[in-house]
Amino acid sequence: MWTELGNISRKLPGDVRVVIVRGEGRAFSAGLDLSVARGDGDSSLATLAQLSASECADRIAGFQTAFTWLRSPSIVTIAAVQGHAIGAGFQLALNCDMRVLADDARFSMAEVTLGLVPDLGGTKRLTELVGPSRALEICVTGRRMAADEADRIGLATAVVPRAELDGTVADLAAAVLAADAGAVAEIKALLAGAPLRSYAEQDRAEREAQTRRLSDLLGSGE
């Protein structure tokens, strides 16, 4: 599964602009399969612990790529979350640009209950969305968070009745596709880089992005 998730980005046709991530059944994702994690296979925690520090980090980097491609500037990604999104499942949703939640959705960063840390690209996005203090509380308690709280603290793009989840996500995807593809890509890049830039740097990034848009839309092509 990890390998296939990572391969999806390489299989996507170049004209794909929106990717929707959804889970089949009653839950978006229950997270780590504990029977595998506690077993003796290649992906078990015990096997990882026996590797050298660099080998272990490299193996985790491979796991991370299964999720982190969802942050690519060339696509807009939407998580359609119903039921539980626990641990890795929560981080999968966090790697998406937007999260539309059914009213029965539940988030939990449960890695701490196993003595582990979130390591699938979720900690930065979580901190950006809710701030460092709230992110710390969510991660160190591992508690379950209902959809209404997720909405209130900024984790949800929208919360809708379960029966309306698919329709709402489809409408959102259609709205993204109706916008100019080049403008959407530039906007996503501008917003993604904004936390790392000063006001002056962001102003310059906006100028440069707009110059490219004007050239693409109205330039002579020279």
C-alpha angles and dihedrals in degrees: 000000000000091000094048093048089054092046094055092079091054092049097050114111112242093246095061109116104168129042120191118201115201137158126231117237132006097333136048091218133332089205127223116024098236093197089061095039092054095041131083102258128120092270098045120121090239092055092049090050091057093057123092115264092257093046091049091049090049091051091051089048087059091053090049093056089063087069109021096068085072087075092061112137091224095067139041113227126203126191114209102202125194126164119347126002102181130178106316088018091057090048091049089057091045092055089060120088094233135021121206110191132201111224090252094057119127126191125200131168091208101167091103090064087066093044090255136119128235104265107166101089097278105113099071095047091046091052092047092051102043106014129252098281096052091040090054092050092050093048100043096045098042088207126163115257121203123224095253092056091045088054093047095052096044104260095114128066087198140345118214138167112281092248090057098048099097094043093049092050091047091051091049092049090049091052091052091048091050090061123083108277095220093049092049092052092048092047092050091050092048093051094043092054097040097090090056096049134075118235090261092049092048091049089054092047089053091050092050093047092049091048089055091048093050090048092050094046103037109007126119092241093241 
